[in-house]
Amino acid sequence: MRHFSLRHSTAIVTGVGLDTEHLVLRLAPGATLSGKVLNEAGEPEQGATVSLYVQDRSAGVDRIQAIQGEHTDDQGTYEFWPLNAGTYFLAARASPWYALHPTSVGQDRANTPSAFDPSLDVAYPITYYNDVTEPDQALPIPIRGGDHLEADIHLNPVSALHLRLRVPEFAQRASKDLLLRSLLSEDVQETRVREVFFLFPTLLQPSFNGEDVPVTDAREISPGIFEITGVPAGRYRAQILTSRPGEPITTSTVEMDLGADRQELDLSKGVPASRVHAAVRLAGQEKPPRQLRILLRNSKLRVVAEQEVDNKGEVEFPNVFPGKYELLARASGAAYSVFRISSQGAEISGDVLPVTAGSSLNISITLVGSATRIEGFAKRNGQPVPGAMVVLVPKTPESNRDLFRRDQSDLDGSFNLADVIPGSYTVCAIANGWDLDWTKPAVIASYCKHPLSVVVPDRAAGSIELESSVEVESR
């Protein structure tokens, strides 16, 4: 019996005292979610982008993830199939076909806002089911196996904003370059042009779990001045990419809540990204394995950066925004976990790395291979309990989320917690606990009244068998 979203299974074990004649295997058919995206006139919106999100607890905490996306057909229809049972969310993005947005450059340059019908200078905000424009107000859609549900989204236009973004550094560099062009020969000018860096502001809008949805790119209308048109009011993040030949691309961001039209925003006050350089070593090994990758995961449990370790055992992240990040290690065919992080000789607690704005961090990461299994039995009143969630909880769970391990007990109550790294742990078993935020210390503590303690020594290999069974707690 396999739980649909967890990739854990309950094995059928035969033997004396085990009932294998009355097994019930419940198979749920795939579900279908379909509907239409309609405009303010109730007419179908062709080519709208519909995004499907699912509520996910597989990482031990409630989060909402984007899983599918498609465009509506000429009838404004979308369909997602097959879907597992779960809780889903929908979002739709589109632009009114009739909208006109006056600009300062391009084919509309000669037109002034007064030359347009203001009712045509509109935009559709990102709209979530059931017709709201804020992700935290989105209505969840519970789906069971075999369901055929319909959910329509209605788009309503709002007045579009016209924004100007000022990037003074770009203007200063551009002016210097123009001066040099006037003083240098054509051959030298050709070389100099290649040395000029460019800034590309992009407007992003937050969605579920801090994920950013690109809204539009800015157009340069004069040195250091960029223009954005056709966007609705709301919360945004302006991201500026800076590119210089021979140097890695750098970024900075400005958070903003836009409500007034004709604003001019100064992007020189943006929060600069940071650089993180790491030397990676493996405990007990001279060289890192091939295709070893280091990942940064933010507080919303979203992986925001991923880089492969080079043959020198080093890895660099050139653009990391301020925040706290979990460091994860992944390699093909083997499991690794972060054992220790140090910066300038000082050890950082757990696997969480704090990053401040505009900093340049040089850290050392020690990894350890996960070669140990913990085996045991989940029971209640001495009887085996199949299908229970068994969780291995690290000694300091707040800063070691990547050390959690989980399994589902078999028909005889047995379980196997694989890829455990050295450290101190407790083992808990919970009946019907699959929808819990099981990596949150307060949550897991309330359901672990009788945990078992276990210590995995350094360089342990093979398996560790628990001397006592784990008592299964009820929800």
C-alpha positions in Angstrom: 0.0 0.0 0.0 1.7 3.2 -1.2 0.8 6.6 0.0 0.2 8.7 -3.0 2.6 11.6 -2.4 5.3 10.1 -0.1 7.0 7.4 -2.0 6.9 5.1 1.1 5.3 1.7 1.0 4.1 -1.0 3.3 5.5 -4.4 2.5 3.3 -7.5 2.8 5.2 -9.8 5.3 4.1 -13.4 5.7 4.7 -15.5 8.8 3.1 -16.9 11.9 0.6 -14.6 13.5 0.3 -12.3 10.5 -3.1 -12.1 8.7 -2.3 -12.2 5.0 -5.8 -13.4 3.9 -7.8 -10.3 4.5 -5.7 -7.6 2.8 -7.5 -4.6 1.3 -5.6 -2.7 -1.4 -7.3 0.6 -2.2 -6.5 2.0 -5.6 -7.7 5.6 -6.3 -8.2 6.5 -10.0 -6.7 9.8 -11.3 -8.8 12.9 -10.9 -9.5 15.6 -13.4 -9.7 19.4 -12.8 -10.9 21.5 -15.7 -12.7 24.8 -16.3 -12.6 28.1 -18.2 -10.9 31.4 -17.9 -13.4 34.1 -18.7 -13.0 37.9 -19.2 -15.1 40.7 -17.7 -17.8 40.1 -20.4 -18.1 36.5 -19.6 -16.3 35.5 -22.8 -13.6 32.9 -23.0 -10.0 34.2 -22.7 -7.8 32.4 -25.2 -4.2 31.8 -24.5 -4.4 32.6 -20.8 -1.7 30.9 -18.7 -3.2 28.7 -16.0 -0.9 27.5 -13.2 -1.7 24.6 -10.9 -0.3 24.4 -7.4 -0.5 21.6 -4.8 -0.3 21.7 -1.1 2.8 19.5 -0.2 4.1 18.2 3.1 6.6 15.8 1.8 9.5 17.9 3.2 7.9 17.9 6.6 6.3 21.4 6.5 3.2 22.8 4.8 4.2 24.4 1.5 2.5 25.1 -1.8 4.3 24.2 -5.0 3.7 24.8 -8.7 3.4 21.5 -10.5 1.8 22.1 -13.9 0.9 24.9 -16.3 -0.9 25.2 -19.6 -2.6 27.7 -21.9 -6.3 27.9 -22.5 -7.7 26.9 -25.9 -9.9 29.0 -28.2 -12.8 28.3 -25.9 -10.9 29.5 -22.8 -10.7 25.9 -21.5 -8.0 24.3 -19.5 -7.7 20.7 -18.1 -5.3 19.0 -15.7 -5.3 15.2 -15.7 -4.5 12.8 -14.0 -4.2 14.2 -10.5 -3.6 12.5 -7.2 -5.8 13.1 -4.3 -4.8 16.3 -2.5 -5.4 20.0 -2.1 -4.8 22.2 -5.1 -4.8 25.9 -6.0 -5.2 27.7 -9.4 -3.9 30.9 -10.8 -4.5 32.6 -14.2 -2.5 35.2 -16.1 -3.5 37.0 -19.2 -3.5 40.4 -21.0 -6.7 42.1 -22.4 -6.6 41.7 -26.1 -7.9 45.2 -26.6 -5.5 46.9 -24.1 -3.3 49.9 -25.3 -0.5 51.2 -23.2 1.2 54.5 -24.3 5.0 54.4 -24.2 7.8 56.9 -24.5 9.6 54.9 -27.1 8.8 52.6 -30.0 5.8 52.7 -32.3 3.6 54.4 -29.7 6.2 57.2 -29.0 4.2 59.9 -30.8 1.0 59.1 -28.8 0.4 60.7 -25.5 -1.8 59.2 -22.8 -4.5 61.7 -23.8 -4.7 60.2 -27.3 -5.8 56.9 -25.8 -9.2 56.0 -24.4 -8.3 55.5 -20.7 -10.7 52.6 -20.5 -8.3 50.7 -22.8 -5.2 51.4 -20.7 -5.9 48.4 -18.4 -4.4 45.1 -17.3 -5.5 41.9 -15.7 -3.9 41.2 -12.3 -2.8 37.6 -11.6 -6.1 36.0 -10.5 -6.5 33.0 -8.2 -9.5 30.7 -7.7 -12.0 31.9 -6.5 -11.5 35.3 -8.3 -9.1 36.9 -5.8 -5.8 38.6 -6.5 -3.8 37.8 -3.4 -2.3 34.3 -3.1 -3.1 34.1 0.6 -6.8 34.6 -0.2 -6.9 31.8 -2.8 -9.5 29.2 -2.2 -8.1 25.6 -1.9 -9.6 22.9 -4.1 -9.8 19.5 -2.3 -9.6 16.6 -4.8 -10.3 13.0 -4.2 -9.4 10.1 -6.4 -11.7 9.8 -9.4 -13.1 13.3 -9.0 -14.1 15.4 -12.1 -14.2 19.0 -10.9 -14.7 22.2 -12.7 -13.3 25.6 -11.5 -13.8 28.7 -13.6 -11.7 31.9 -13.1 -13.1 35.3 -14.0 -10.6 38.1 -14.9 -11.5 41.7 -14.3 -9.4 44.6 -15.7 -7.9 47.3 -13.5 -6.2 50.5 -14.5 -2.6 49.9 -15.7 0.4 51.7 -14.1 3.1 53.5 -16.0 6.4 53.4 -14.1 9.9 54.8 -14.6 12.9 53.1 -13.0 16.0 55.2 -12.4 19.4 53.4 -12.3 22.0 56.2 -11.8 25.0 54.0 -12.1 24.0 53.0 -15.6 23.6 56.7 -16.6 27.0 57.6 -15.2 28.7 54.8 -17.0 26.9 55.5 -20.2 27.9 59.1 -20.1 31.5 58.2 -19.6 31.4 55.8 -22.5 29.9 58.4 -24.9 32.7 60.8 -23.9 35.3 58.1 -24.6 33.7 57.3 -28.0 34.1 60.9 -29.1 37.8 60.9 -28.1 38.8 57.5 -29.5 39.3 56.2 -33.0 36.7 53.9 -34.6 38.9 50.8 -33.9 39.3 51.7 -30.3 35.6 52.6 -30.0 34.7 49.1 -31.2 36.8 47.6 -28.4 35.4 50.0 -25.9 31.8 49.2 -26.7 32.3 45.6 -25.8 33.5 46.7 -22.3 30.3 48.5 -21.5 28.1 46.7 -19.0 24.3 46.6 -19.3 21.5 46.7 -16.7 18.3 44.8 -17.3 15.5 45.6 -14.7 12.7 43.0 -14.5 9.5 43.3 -12.6 8.6 40.2 -10.5 5.4 39.5 -8.5 5.4 37.2 -5.5 3.2 34.1 -5.6 2.9 31.1 -3.3 5.7 30.4 -0.9 7.8 33.4 -2.0 8.0 32.1 -5.6 8.4 35.1 -8.0 6.4 35.3 -11.2 8.0 37.4 -14.0 5.6 40.2 -15.0 7.5 42.2 -17.6 10.8 43.6 -18.6 11.7 47.3 -18.6 12.5 49.3 -21.7 15.3 51.8 -21.7 14.1 55.3 -22.8 17.3 57.2 -21.9 20.6 56.5 -20.2 19.7 55.3 -16.7 15.9 55.6 -17.2 13.7 52.6 -17.9 10.0 52.4 -18.4 7.4 49.8 -17.5 3.8 50.0 -18.7 0.7 47.8 -18.6 1.0 46.4 -15.1 -1.7 46.5 -12.4 -1.2 47.9 -8.9 0.3 45.5 -6.3 3.4 44.2 -4.5 6.4 43.7 -6.7 10.1 43.2 -6.7 12.4 44.9 -9.2 15.4 42.8 -10.1 18.4 44.4 -11.8 21.0 42.2 -13.6 24.4 43.8 -14.1 26.7 42.3 -16.7 30.4 43.2 -17.2 32.7 41.3 -19.6 34.9 38.9 -17.7 32.9 39.1 -14.5 29.9 37.1 -13.2 26.5 38.6 -13.6 25.4 40.4 -10.4 21.9 41.2 -9.2 20.2 43.5 -6.7 16.5 43.9 -5.9 14.1 46.5 -4.7 10.8 45.5 -2.9 7.9 47.9 -3.6 4.2 48.3 -3.1 2.9 50.1 -6.2 -0.4 51.9 -6.1 0.1 55.3 -7.7 0.5 55.9 -11.4 3.4 57.8 -13.0 5.9 56.9 -10.3 9.6 57.2 -10.7 11.5 54.6 -8.6 15.2 54.9 -7.7 16.7 51.5 -8.0 20.1 52.6 -6.7 18.7 51.8 -3.2 18.3 48.1 -4.1 19.4 45.3 -1.8 22.6 43.9 -3.3 23.0 40.2 -3.6 26.0 38.4 -2.0 28.6 36.0 -3.1 29.2 32.7 -1.3 32.3 30.6 -2.0 32.6 27.2 -0.4 35.4 24.7 -0.1 33.8 21.3 0.1 35.4 18.3 1.8 34.1 14.8 2.6 34.9 13.2 6.0 37.1 10.2 5.4 37.6 10.9 1.6 40.2 12.8 -0.3 38.2 13.8 -3.3 34.5 14.6 -3.6 32.4 12.3 -5.8 31.6 13.1 -9.4 28.6 15.3 -10.0 28.3 16.4 -6.4 26.0 19.4 -6.2 25.5 21.9 -3.4 22.0 23.4 -3.1 20.7 26.5 -1.2 17.1 26.1 0.2 15.3 29.2 1.6 13.0 29.4 4.6 10.1 28.5 2.4 11.8 25.2 1.5 12.3 26.3 -2.1 15.7 25.6 -3.7 16.9 28.9 -5.0 20.4 28.0 -6.2 22.3 24.9 -7.2 25.9 24.5 -8.3 28.2 21.5 -9.1 31.4 21.1 -7.1 34.4 21.5 -9.4 37.4 19.2 -9.5 39.2 21.4 -6.9 36.4 20.7 -4.4 35.0 24.2 -4.6 31.7 25.8 -5.5 30.6 29.4 -5.8 27.2 31.1 -5.7 27.6 34.6 -7.2 24.1 36.0 -6.4 22.5 35.1 -3.1 20.0 37.4 -1.6 19.9 38.2 2.2 18.3 35.5 4.3 18.9 32.1 5.9 19.6 29.1 3.7 19.8 25.4 4.3 22.8 23.8 2.6 22.0 20.5 1.0 24.3 18.0 -0.8 23.2 15.8 -3.6 25.0 13.3 -5.7 24.0 10.5 -8.1 23.9 7.1 -6.5 24.8 8.2 -3.0 23.4 10.2 -0.1 25.3 13.0 1.6 24.5 15.4 4.3 26.1 18.6 5.7 28.0 17.7 8.8 29.7 21.0 9.6 29.9 24.6 8.2 32.6 27.0 9.3 33.4 30.6 8.3 36.7 32.2 9.0 37.5 29.4 11.5 34.2 29.8 13.4 31.7 27.0 13.2 28.1 27.7 12.2 25.4 25.9 14.0 23.6 23.2 12.0 23.2 23.3 8.3 21.7 26.8 8.1 23.8 29.6 6.6 22.9 33.3 7.3 23.7 35.7 4.5 23.7 39.4 4.8 23.2 42.0 2.0 26.3 42.7 -0.2 28.6 40.3 1.7 31.3 38.0 0.3 31.4 34.8 2.3 34.1 32.2 2.2 33.0 29.1 4.0 34.1 25.5 4.5 31.6 22.6 4.2 32.2 19.2 5.6 30.0 16.4 4.2 29.5 13.0 5.5 28.2 10.0 3.5 25.0 8.4 4.8 25.8 4.7 5.1 23.8 3.6 8.2 20.3 2.1 8.5 18.2 2.1 11.6 15.9 -0.9 11.8 13.1 -1.6 14.3 9.4 -2.3 14.9 6.4 -0.1 15.4 3.9 -1.5 17.8 0.9 -0.6 20.0 0.3 -2.6 23.1 2.7 -5.2 21.8 1.0 -5.7 18.5 2.6 -4.6 15.1 1.1 -1.6 13.5 1.3 -1.5 9.6 1.2 1.8 7.7 2.5 4.0 10.6 4.7 7.0 9.9 8.1 6.5 11.6 10.2 9.6 12.0 13.9 10.0 12.9 14.3 13.3 14.7 17.8 14.9 15.1 18.9 16.2 18.4 18.6 19.8 17.3 15.8 19.7 14.8 15.5 23.5 14.4 18.8 23.8 12.5 19.1 20.3 11.0 16.1 19.7 8.9 18.1 17.7 6.3 18.9 15.1 9.0 15.3 14.0 9.4 14.5 10.5 8.0 11.1 8.9 7.6 9.6 5.5 6.7 6.3 3.6 6.7 6.0 0.5 8.8 5.4 -2.8 7.0 2.6 -5.4 7.7 4.7 -6.9 10.6 5.4 -3.4 12.0 9.0 -3.4 10.8 10.7 -0.2 9.4 14.0 0.8 7.9 15.3 4.3 8.2 18.0 4.6 5.5 20.9 7.0 4.9 21.4 8.1 8.5 24.5 10.2 9.3 26.3 10.1 12.6 24.6 11.9 15.5 22.0 11.7 18.3 18.4 11.1 17.4 15.0 10.0 18.7 12.6 7.7 16.9 8.8 8.3 16.9 5.9 6.5 15.3 2.5 8.1 14.5 -0.6 6.5 13.1 -2.1 8.5 10.2 0.5 11.2 10.6 1.2 11.8 6.9 -0.4 15.2 6.8 1.5 16.6 9.8 4.2 19.3 9.6 6.6 16.6 11.0 9.8 18.6 10.8 8.5 21.3 13.1 9.8 20.6 16.6 6.6 21.7 18.4 4.4 19.5 16.2 6.5 16.3 16.3 7.0 16.7 20.1 3.3 16.8 20.7 2.9 13.4 19.0 6.1 11.7 20.4 5.2 10.9 24.0 7.3 7.7 24.1 10.3 8.2 21.8 13.3 6.0 21.6 16.8 7.4 21.7 19.5 6.2 19.4 23.1 7.3 18.7 24.8 6.7 15.4 28.6 6.7 15.9 31.1 8.2 13.5 32.0 6.1 10.5 29.2 3.7 11.3 28.1 1.4 8.5 25.6 -1.3 8.0 22.5 -1.3 10.2 21.6 -0.5 13.8 18.8 -2.6 15.3 16.7 -1.0 18.0 16.5 -3.1 21.1 12.9 -2.0 21.9 9.9 -1.4 19.7 8.7 2.1 19.0 5.2 2.8 20.5 2.8 4.1 17.9 1.1 7.3 19.0 -2.5 8.1 17.9 -3.5 11.3 16.1 
